[in-house]
Amino acid sequence: EVQLVESGGGLVQPGGSLRLSCAASGFTFSDYYMDWVRQAPGKGLEWVGRSRNKANSYTTEYAASVRGRFTISRDDSENSLYLQMDSLKTEDTAVYYCGRRYDSGRIDYWGQGTLVTVSS
Amino acid sequence: DIQLTQSPSFLSASVGDRVTITCRASQGVDGYLAWYQQKPGKAPKLLIYTASTLQSGVPSRFSGGGSGTEFTLTISSLQPEDFATYYCQQLNTYPLTFGGGTKVESK
């Protein structure tokens, strides 16, 4: 069974940093692209970024709103995906989901999400 | 960036109704469009991909259609468990983008 479990969320002050993790199981993690998607309270979904797999050199893509502040990485040996968030702003407050990207780019499995609150 | 505009934003319907949600893209997405369902406090769930392909395990009352820049999600006979928010997402061009969502409420 495919499982994705996010962790690392919490309360952080504006300008601070936080690192989210996504632990994957039930599939060959190293074969897949992985995405981060967020949802601010009461708002819609926003794609944050993507990590490609080793075959595609682990390259990444980001939304303009986080580019230069957020970094996506992965450790295939640990079946884990990470989101390093620096220079956090109040508008980064959201539930952050990780998702497995499947054929045609769709996200076919999602984690349960982890809440990040940026506030003084 | 490709903008996705969903309509309506809110929809009131009754069990058994046929419901159609539209997603319009600001430029072509070559059919790389997915639909997700989200219930409060839960992660989104994939319903449809490549505009019209039903994800495994999703009831056949859900269907997707369209091409170019206009796409639809149809629920042929709304069931109690279908009251939720629905999102489209384009998967053709970075940055990937979502529509603003359509909340389907009970009339």
Contacts between the chains, C-beta under 8 A, distances in Angstrom:
chain1	res1	chain2	res2	distance
A	35	B	96	7.8
A	37	B	44	7.8
A	44	B	87	6.6
A	44	B	98	6.1
A	44	B	99	7.6
A	44	B	100	5.2
A	44	B	101	4.5
A	45	B	36	7.6
A	45	B	38	7.6
A	45	B	44	6.6
A	45	B	87	5.4
A	45	B	89	7.5
A	45	B	98	4.4
A	45	B	101	7.4
A	46	B	98	6.7
A	47	B	89	7.4
A	47	B	95	6.2
A	47	B	96	4.4
A	47	B	97	6.5
A	47	B	98	6.5
A	50	B	94	7.9
A	50	B	96	7.5
A	61	B	94	4.9
A	61	B	95	7.0
A	62	B	95	7.4
A	63	B	95	4.7
A	64	B	1	7.4
A	64	B	95	6.5
A	97	B	43	5.7
A	97	B	44	7.6
A	104	B	32	6.1
A	104	B	34	7.9
A	104	B	49	5.5
A	104	B	50	5.0
A	104	B	91	6.4
A	105	B	32	5.9
A	105	B	34	7.6
A	105	B	91	3.2
A	105	B	92	7.7
A	105	B	96	7.3
A	106	B	34	4.6
A	106	B	46	5.8
A	106	B	49	4.0
A	106	B	50	7.9
A	106	B	55	7.8
A	106	B	89	8.0
A	106	B	91	6.4
A	107	B	34	7.5
A	107	B	36	7.8
A	107	B	44	7.6
A	107	B	46	6.4
A	107	B	89	7.9
A	108	B	46	5.3
A	108	B	55	7.0
A	110	B	43	3.9
A	110	B	44	5.9
A	110	B	45	7.6
A	111	B	43	6.5
A	112	B	42	8.0
A	112	B	43	5.9
A	113	B	43	6.0
